[in-house]
Amino acid sequence: MSVYLDHNATTPVREEVLETMLPYLRTFFGNPSSVHSVGRQVRQAIEEARATVASGLGVRARDIYFTSGGTEANVMVLMGATGTKQAEQRRRIVISSVEHPSVLHSAKELEKRGFEVISLPVDERGVVSLDHARQAIDDRTLLVSVMLANNETGVIQPVAEISSMARAHGAWMHSDLVQALGKIPVDVKGLGLDMATVSSHKIYGPKAVGAVYVRGGIRLRPLLYGGHQEHRVRPGTENPAGIIGFARAMELVLSDMDQGVMDRVEELRDMLEQEILKRIPHIRINGGGASRVPNTLNVTFGFVEGEGLALMLDAQAIAVSTGSACSSGTLEPSHVLIAMGMPHELAHGSIRFSLGRMNTSEEIMETAQKVARVVEQLRSMSPLYEDFTKSGMDFGSYLVKVGSDDEKSAMEE
Amino acid sequence: MAGFDYSPKVMDYFMNPRNMGELEDADGVGTVGNPTCGDVMRLYLKIEDGTIVDARFKTFGCAAAIATSSMVTEMVVGRTISEALEISNKAVAEALDGLPPVKMHCSVLAEEALVAAIEDYHERSDGRDK
């Protein structure tokens, strides 16, 4: 039996979602922009889907634009906002240091194009600093973009507070809601957002579809040029099956939440955390001191390296992730954990467990047991663990030592 | 899952590492790498009459780091010191049917660990001669 604990990377498409999609692949093939009924019936289904997504977020349907996913939505907001008239006067962009790479890298590009980008630090729990936000957001600020829930730690950010700062200075507020949707209640109006990003494949919908909410009155400069689709903000023939599946997934995930599915997931997450703490010494729960989405658990296992741990667990049919899937493939440890002040050595030994609606308590117990075994095995081959046990140090002082070594090596570079 | 394509041989040496552990009576021990970069290798050598008769390793690092250090322990046993010093990082990588390009530095580290362990052996025996 295989245990999938990587739902922040992606989720399986629900059967009910697939069922609503199939007719739009098999039968209703029309182009939604056509004048004939073959196309018009598809147009109608897309508009119903738009209404569903909008109502799930508590916004107007005409303010929802479908995209190819979260990345496109985030890039549309950052690049699009800086192409507006407002951007001629307002040259500052404020983001957090733990944003998704699509926000971080867009901001880097905007810096090259002459914008001033301020990246807000987070505290050791992973929470964005409100003091820094207050200092950074001023009357020259065009856009503030802070995610609601972090993908790696699950930490929930004080978006409503930051958004009122933005409003006070006439800056636009955007939030990447991708990891929050379906896990905690998301109220776009209540959060005071001008723009927001959501994605389908994190909520048991198909991949390569998402949406961006843009408050009426804001006209983003488009990334693409073409036909009149999505009010020309996002031209190109729509992806009807994807959009319709996304809307169905949203309906289902919100009704799941109402029925307490996430409460059960939270119990399982807490159980996993407790079982791991009980079985394995010398570990640290990342983001544990902050409020987190109910499905995410990020743990640093001292003296072992995350890739090896994840691969060994994979060989035992347990799927977890090291850092974010986007940054694995590089050798850099997670930018999120580094932003939290974690020394590189420890960031290298971190694993994210992200649970989903189908996980069971049996799977959680099995995972805790296997993780304990694999960590023990990797520690037995770790020279760092050998040195630690011979030193007679306790883990607390070891962490302090590693922290100061890390600062030293950062200074050498 | 990690975005890397490891050869079956790398996976085998990672999952079932040969010569893992310490050598209590080692004649040379070399530790290289930096925990900040995510890799630390320690190589233990037992040397008799200029020939490496036993080798063990301990590694903190990714699958490639563990596999390359395990492989190098297998490659050195039975070789004289000068023969061992001829083992290149490329030879270690080739013995594992290749490494992903971003992981080639692991084989460099394995070669450095070997050199460091031999240097340690020389330092110890110089001390003894005096």
Interface residues (C-beta under 8 A of the other chain):
Chain A: F303 V304 E305 E307 G308 A310 L311 M312 D314 A315 A319 S321 T322 A325 S328 G329 T330 L331 P333 P343 H344 E345 H348 S380 M381 S382 P383 L384 Y385 E386 V402 D405 D406 S409
Chain B: M1 A2 G3 F4 M11 F14 M15 P17 M20 G21 E22 T31 N34 P35 T36 C37 G38 D39 V40 M41 R42 F57 K58 T59 F60 G61 C62 A63 A65 I66 V102
